Amino acid sequence: MSTKTIAVDTRVYERLAASKRESESFSKAIDRLLVEVASAHTSGDILRGLSRIAPLSEVDSEQFLEVVAENRAKERWEELDLR
């Protein structure tokens, strides 16, 4: 089996390491997490899957909320017919 080297943020590495099971390689952990996400059929399935992943750091949470706020500000809500 061939291998590839990838670079990830330290924060991503820490979250992946926290999600990795004992004696599980990083490759196996990534594969397992991808399968879990791909096989999720409902929002409940997705939330259960996310509950097994290490929570976001405060910095990541703040960045996430900033992106959401920026996207909401850009949306032209008056043009959307949500009836």
C-alpha positions in Angstrom: 0.0 0.0 0.0 1.4 3.4 -0.9 1.3 6.4 1.4 1.0 10.1 1.0 2.2 12.8 3.4 -0.2 15.6 4.2 0.0 18.8 6.2 -2.7 19.7 8.7 -3.1 22.6 11.1 -2.1 21.8 14.7 -5.7 22.3 15.8 -6.9 19.8 13.2 -4.2 17.3 14.3 -5.2 17.7 17.9 -8.9 17.2 17.1 -8.1 14.1 15.0 -5.8 12.7 17.7 -8.6 13.2 20.3 -11.0 11.3 17.9 -8.6 8.5 17.3 -9.3 5.2 19.1 -6.6 3.5 21.1 -4.3 1.6 18.8 -6.0 3.1 15.7 -3.7 4.7 13.1 -4.5 8.1 11.8 -5.3 6.6 8.4 -7.8 4.3 10.0 -9.3 7.1 12.1 -9.7 9.3 9.1 -11.3 6.5 7.1 -13.7 5.6 10.0 -14.7 9.3 10.4 -15.3 9.7 6.7 -17.4 6.5 6.5 -19.5 7.8 9.5 -20.1 11.1 7.8 -20.9 9.5 4.5 -23.4 7.0 6.0 -25.3 9.6 8.0 -28.9 9.8 6.8 -30.6 12.2 9.2 -29.5 15.2 11.2 -29.7 13.0 14.3 -27.1 10.7 12.7 -24.9 13.6 11.9 -25.2 15.1 15.5 -24.5 11.7 17.0 -21.4 11.4 14.8 -20.3 14.9 15.8 -20.7 14.2 19.5 -17.8 11.7 19.2 -15.5 14.3 17.8 -13.5 16.6 20.1 -15.2 20.0 20.5 -14.0 23.1 18.8 -11.5 25.3 20.6 -12.7 28.7 21.7 -10.7 30.3 18.9 -12.3 27.9 16.3 -15.7 28.5 17.7 -15.3 32.3 17.4 -14.1 32.0 13.8 -17.0 29.7 13.0 -19.5 32.2 14.4 -17.8 35.1 12.6 -18.2 33.2 9.3 -21.8 32.5 10.0 -22.5 36.1 10.8 -20.7 37.3 7.7 -22.8 34.9 5.5 -26.0 35.9 7.1 -25.2 39.6 6.6 -24.5 39.0 2.9 -27.8 37.2 2.4 -30.7 39.2 1.0 -33.4 37.9 3.1 -36.1 40.1 1.7 -35.7 38.4 -1.7 -36.2 34.9 -0.3 -39.8 33.6 -0.3 -39.7 31.2 2.7 -43.4 30.5 2.8 
